[in-house]
């Protein structure tokens, strides 16, 4: 689970901004809003980010995603530019490195990962963990300008042999993180596996409002059939007529234009291309929803369902994963196409039933949540952009708002920030 995330000089974040999942003292509902990651240490399960359009809400999610991308994917060659975007609205920041920091807990142990990077190279990278109250360095990497190369030192508790350390040092070029090189290297299992798995598997890519979640639902139902019963129960809350959902699979002929695309796609291995083109067909999957009415049972394909039903199906599957697996989902404008009651229901279900080390990070415009009893004030954040285009984030629990004063009303009156600056001339 993420404990703290820091970012500086990335997109609209010029100065260091901190997103914390450490609960504030005296807050209520610890039993279902927090998870114990270590004896006497709890972390919050949710973060809700509010703000006006273009205030930087999505950029905060993108910053976490970018850090994961730099860890998951090694560049094809040492000259490939790093796709990191600094703050561009002044002449100084655009030439300075971007800084990322994340503290997190895995199996009851605290880890800290730090990264300083620009489009050409990584200047500093460090991974530390706490086997006890004292930190132990797993590795430290710094850029040597004279040699135009990285110097890497591994700690004694990295669990890497001398041979494996040399392999990683040789594999880590200036534009690659050590962890990305580790992900591609044939080295023995070590403590780095846990960290790499956390960033590459447990933290999911952002779910944007324009993403069609139908394929996500299809994949989950195919790969994890046990999801189906849970999904049907959730769909009944959305549409009482729906009583079943299944995946229909059909073989379809490959159109000529698709055959040409496959033939020239360098990412597909040649033997796979040959097999696909020889068969001349591909398997098409779609969702079928069963509706029960007074006239009987009726099968409707996914294209006949509302966008809200399709999105709710995908979000319900995500809810199932959050409850059953250690995972972190980031959803941008999470309320898109959903009735408020369904949106609130999904969050409440995760808080009450989710027992795993899972977290849900969402941006939203739906301020009705601010007065819900299951939403703690230390889980609510506001993003604001100043006159120079710099985004800052602040926590509702730090606003000094008395617990008996409605957060919803205070926000509406502009006392909490994070609102559009509308000049009413009517």
Secondary structure, DSSP 8 states (H G I E B T S, - for coil): -EEEEEEESBTTB-S-EEEE-B--TT-S-HHHHEEEEETTEEEESEEEEEE-TTSSHHHHHHHHHHHHHHHH---SSTTS--------SSTTGGGS-EEEEEEEEETTEEEEEEEEE-SS-EEEEEEEEESSSS-EEEEEEEEETTTTEEEEEE-GGG---HHHHHHHHHH--TTS-HHHHHHHS-----HHHHHHHIIIIIB---B-TT--THHHHHHHHHH-TTHHHHHHHHHHHH-TTEEEEEEEEEEEE--HHHHHHHHH-TTS-HHHHHHHHHH-EEEEEEEEEEEEETTEEEEEEGGGS-HHHHHHHHHHHHHHHHHHS--EEEETTTTTT--HHHHHHHHHHHHHH--SS-EEEEE---GGGGG-TTS-GGGEEEEEE-TTS-EEEEEGGGS---TTS-HHHHHHTTSSS---------
